[in-house]
Amino acid sequence: MPRGLAFALVNGGFKPRPPGDGYPAIVSKKVLSGSGEALSFEQSLAEVEAIIRRVESGEVGLEDSIVQYERGVALIRQCRETLDRAEQRVVDLTSQMNSQMQGQVPAKATPPSPPGRG
């Protein structure tokens, strides 16, 4: 299988197919494992890497490569959403920490009173 398919998988080159084209659609935003459980970020990433290896090595035929590609795209989207949420959480926590620290002035930072006043 040409490297281009795996490269496009990783770099977001997927163009969704129109509904009703005879192929199964990915109906859930959450990509599920074979047992129906939601995959963690790490599991999703490991599966994307396995898909790339299978497609690049030629282990799968063209039709299965396309199915694998679609699953990989869904997994990558899920990973990106997870990373976006994590990044936003870090931004929010940093902002909260900075707001709390601005309200607290360390004792050493208090300027001394001028001599003869105070």
Stockholm file with secondary structure:
# STOCKHOLM 1.0

chainA/1-118         MPRGLAFALVNGGFKPRPPGDGYPAIVSKKVLSGSGEALSFEQSLAEVEAIIRRVESGEVGLEDSIVQYERGVALIRQCRETLDRAEQRVVDLTSQMNSQMQGQVPAKATPPSPPGRG
#=GR chainA/1-118 SS CCHHHHHHHHTTCCCCCCTTSSSCCCCCSSCBCTTSCBCCHHHHHHHHHHHHHHHHHTCSCHHHHHHHHHHHHHHHHHHHHHHHHHHHHHHHHHHHHHHHHHTCCCGGGSCCCCTTCC
#=GC SS_cons         CCHHHHHHHHTTCCCCCCTTSSSCCCCCSSCBCTTSCBCCHHHHHHHHHHHHHHHHHTCSCHHHHHHHHHHHHHHHHHHHHHHHHHHHHHHHHHHHHHHHHHTCCCGGGSCCCCTTCC
//
